[in-house]
Amino acid sequence: MADERTRYFRRLGRLRRSARSWSVLAGGLAGAAAVLTPYAGLGLPDAAWAGAAGSAVALAAWRWIDVRALAAQPAPPALDPAEAAARSRARLIAAVERLPIGPGVLAEVRRVRSRIALRGTSAGEQWARLDRAALTLAGMAPRLTGLAEPAVLEAAAADRSLRDLAARVASVERALRLAPVDARPPLAEAHAMLNAQLEGGVTAYERLVVAAAGYLAEDARPETAHPAADRLTEATDLLHGVAGALAELRAAGTPLRAPTR
């Protein structure tokens, strides 16, 4: 989609082309009427030529009036390159999200980009652990209903909080590398405290995922054997019985045949 400035000049160009076309058509019709009317005298065809020429002249005049009115308006200012890039990126994201696999692809791209941004910091390892746990929980989330649903909502809030904390840890660590010697002790202490909070939060998140897996396992554990397994066992016993009977008949010799007429 073009910006306002581009649309303005496109509209102005269309109006000018339309005005020129109608001007040429009006001139041709007016010339034909001026030649044919004296040639054959006034009649019904001459009225048609004159009417067509007058209509073309009027339309051409209105088109030139529209061109002048639009040209008198100031053109919209050009977009800042950063704003234009942001709009293009937003349009591209919206187009990808409309695809069936679009949301998953975008989520994976954002996840990889965030992981790359934390590469080389102590928060990168915690971020990777959180990613693995979050993906595992996302696979179980559709089946965590009922009593487990509040835990899923709490996990989503904790995931956002821990990712923000990881970004803070990475920022403080980068600043610590650039800080003067006398300013490093307080930054180092803050970094150690934030890193400990992040590690404890990620560990708690992993425990939540393990508990969710245990909930699913207990919820899906049947009290008795599965009906399909029972039917397969019965069919197996039946086949064993048929095989044993055939073996006994084979050992007894040639089976008797019914008399034929």
CORHUUR-V680585 format. One record per backbone hydrogen bond with DSSP energy under -0.5 kcal/mol. NH is the residue of the N-H (numbers start at 1). CO is the residue of the C=O. If there is no record, write none. Layout:
BEGIN
nh: {NH;NH}
co: {CO;CO}
END
This chain:
BEGIN
nh: {7;8;9;10;11;12;13;14;15;16;17;18;19;20;21;22;23;24;25;26;27;28;29;30;31;32;33;34;35;36;37;38;39;40;41;47;48;49;50;51;52;53;54;55;56;57;58;59;60;61;62;63;64;65;66;67;68;69;70;71;72;73;73;84;85;86;87;88;89;90;91;92;93;94;95;96;97;98;99;102;103;105;106;107;108;109;110;111;112;113;114;115;116;117;118;119;121;124;126;127;128;129;130;131;132;133;134;135;136;137;138;139;140;141;142;143;144;144;145;148;149;152;153;154;155;156;157;158;159;160;161;162;163;164;165;166;167;168;169;170;171;172;173;174;175;176;177;178;179;183;184;184;185;187;188;189;190;191;192;193;194;195;196;197;198;199;200;201;202;203;204;205;206;207;208;209;210;211;212;213;214;215;216;217;218;219;220;221;230;231;232;233;234;235;236;237;238;239;240;241;242;243;244;245;246;247;248;249;250;251;252;253;253}
co: {3;4;5;6;7;8;9;10;11;12;13;14;15;16;17;18;19;20;21;22;23;24;25;26;27;28;29;30;31;32;33;34;35;36;37;43;44;45;46;47;48;49;50;51;52;53;54;55;56;57;58;59;60;61;62;63;64;65;66;67;68;69;70;80;81;82;83;84;85;86;87;88;89;90;91;92;93;94;96;99;99;101;102;103;104;105;106;107;108;109;110;111;112;113;114;116;118;121;122;123;124;125;126;127;128;129;130;131;132;133;134;135;136;137;138;140;140;141;143;145;146;148;149;150;151;152;153;154;155;156;157;158;159;160;161;162;163;164;165;166;167;168;169;170;171;172;173;174;175;180;180;181;181;183;184;185;186;187;188;189;190;191;192;193;194;195;196;197;198;199;200;201;202;203;204;205;206;207;208;209;210;211;212;213;214;215;216;217;226;227;228;229;230;231;232;233;234;235;236;237;238;239;240;241;242;243;244;245;246;247;248;249;250}
END
